[in-house]
């Protein structure tokens, strides 16, 4: 999609700090990190939201990439969180399915 910022990153029209990339997925550091490690893992195929996901191989590819990102960022042994948001009220601000990989500090649940 021409107006999708993540599609533009996939197509290298917008620069980003790429952490990992293969034929199906791209992972890059978030420009507004919420943790010391905050990397977005994005399928290259445009899917607006998790509820529009029909090809579950996309999820398999994303989780393979998440494992690679965790290793590259050295959070694979200490722990990390994976978050996906759905629609604006659920926290989704870019309507291209993406997964947040957050780590690098103690994460408390529930927050606060």
N, C-alpha and C positions, 0 to 999 in steps of 0.2 A: 504494500500500500504506500503510495507516494507521500502521504501526510503523516505516516507513522514514524516516530523518532527511532524506534528500535529497528524497523525495517531499513531506515537510512543508515543506522550503525552497521547492520548486517551487510549492506551494500557498500560500506566504507565511504559514504557520503558525509558522515559526521565522524570526527576523530574520537576515539575512546581508548582507554588503557585496557587492551585485551589481555586477559589472563589465560584463556584457553579457547581454542577453536577447532572444530572439525567440520565435516561436510553437513552436519545436521544442526549444530548448536554453536552459539558463540557465548562467551562469558567475559564480562568486563566489570571493572570496579565502578561502584555507584558514585555519582558526582556529589551526593549528599549523604555520606556514610553515617549509619546509625550505630556502628560498632567499629572497633579497630580493623576488622576484616568485614567488608560488606561488598560482595560481588553478586552481580545479577547473572543468572544463567537463562538464556533466551533461545527457544527453538527458532531456527532460521525461517521455518514455515510460519506465515502469519496466522495466528489464531487469536481472536479478540480476548476471550476469557476462558477460564477452566471449564465452564459449563458448555462451551462450544467444542470442546475437545472430543474428537471421534476416533482419531488414529492414536491408539495407546502405545504405539512404538515411539511416539514423540516423548512420552513420559520415560520410557526406558532409556532413550538417548540422553534426556536431560539428567537423569540420575547417574548415568555413567559419567557425564561431565561434572556433576556435583562432586563425585568422588575424586576426580582429577583436580578440581579446584581446591578441595580440602587439602589434598597432598601438596599442591603447588604453594598454597598459602600457609602451610605448616599448622593447620588446625585439625588435621585428621586424628591426632592422638589425644588432644586436649578436649575436643568437643566443639560442636557448632550447632546452629539452628538453621532450618530451612523453612521459609515462609512463602506462601503464595496467597495473594489477595484477590478477592472477587468483587467487581463493581465498585463504584465510588464509595458507597456506604461501608463496604468491606475493606476500604483502604487502597483500592486499585486506582492509580493515577495515570498509567499508560495502558492503553487498551491493546496490548500485545502480550499474550501469556508470558509470564516470566517468574522466576523463582529467586528469592533473596537467600544468599548464603551468608550468615552472620556468625562471627566468632572473634576470638582474641581476647575475651574477658569473661569473667563469671557472669552468666546470665541467670537471673533469678526469675522464678515463676511461682506464683503470679508476680507481675511487676510491682514495684513499690516497696 
